[in-house]
């Protein structure tokens, strides 16, 4: 089967985004980058898919997304920077 160029491009771009996000989590103090990245990215995907399926004019994912670092990343780390970035 021949590989689709668009699929290859999406895979390559996705890999770069994942690497960037993992670095970001490390910088803010994640002690389990793979777990935290997986949880946050899958939660984000779920929010987007839910919004696409059942649109809400008041949709604002920021408060829910900002709560994740507070839960996943230990206190005393740079997590405040992550939460602050997500809530703006």
C-alpha positions in Angstrom: 0.0 0.0 0.0 1.3 3.4 -0.9 1.8 5.9 1.9 -0.3 9.1 1.7 1.9 12.2 1.6 -0.6 14.2 3.7 -0.7 11.5 6.3 3.1 11.5 6.5 3.1 15.3 6.9 0.5 15.1 9.7 2.5 12.4 11.4 5.7 14.5 11.2 4.0 17.6 12.4 2.3 15.8 15.2 5.7 14.3 16.4 7.2 17.8 16.5 4.2 19.1 18.6 4.5 16.1 21.0 8.3 16.8 21.4 7.6 20.5 22.1 4.9 19.7 24.6 7.1 17.1 26.4 9.9 19.7 26.7 7.4 22.2 28.0 6.1 19.8 30.7 9.7 19.0 31.7 10.5 22.7 32.1 7.5 23.3 34.4 8.4 20.4 36.6 6.5 17.3 35.5 7.9 14.2 37.1 6.2 11.8 34.6 6.3 13.6 31.2 4.9 10.7 29.2 2.0 10.2 31.5 1.2 13.9 31.9 1.5 14.6 28.1 -0.8 11.7 27.4 -3.4 12.8 29.9 -3.4 16.5 28.9 -3.4 15.9 25.1 -6.1 13.2 25.3 -8.2 15.4 27.6 -7.8 18.3 25.1 -8.8 16.0 22.2 -11.9 14.9 24.1 -12.9 18.5 24.8 -12.5 19.4 21.1 -14.4 16.3 19.9 -17.2 17.0 22.4 -17.5 20.6 21.2 -17.6 19.4 17.6 -20.4 16.9 18.4 -22.4 19.1 20.8 -21.5 22.8 20.1 -21.8 25.1 23.1 -21.7 28.9 22.4 -20.2 29.4 25.9 -17.4 26.8 25.3 -14.3 27.8 27.2 -11.8 25.0 27.8 -9.3 27.1 29.7 -10.5 26.6 33.3 -10.6 22.8 32.8 -7.3 22.7 31.0 -5.6 24.9 33.6 -6.7 22.6 36.4 -4.8 19.7 34.9 -1.3 20.9 35.6 -2.3 21.8 39.2 -3.3 18.1 39.6 -0.5 16.5 37.7 2.6 18.6 38.4 3.9 18.7 42.0 3.6 21.8 44.1 6.7 24.0 44.2 7.6 23.3 40.6 7.1 25.8 37.8 3.6 24.6 37.3 2.2 28.1 38.0 3.7 29.2 34.7 1.9 26.4 32.9 -1.4 27.2 34.5 -1.0 30.9 33.9 -0.3 30.3 30.2 -3.4 28.1 29.8 -5.7 30.5 31.5 -4.9 33.5 29.3 
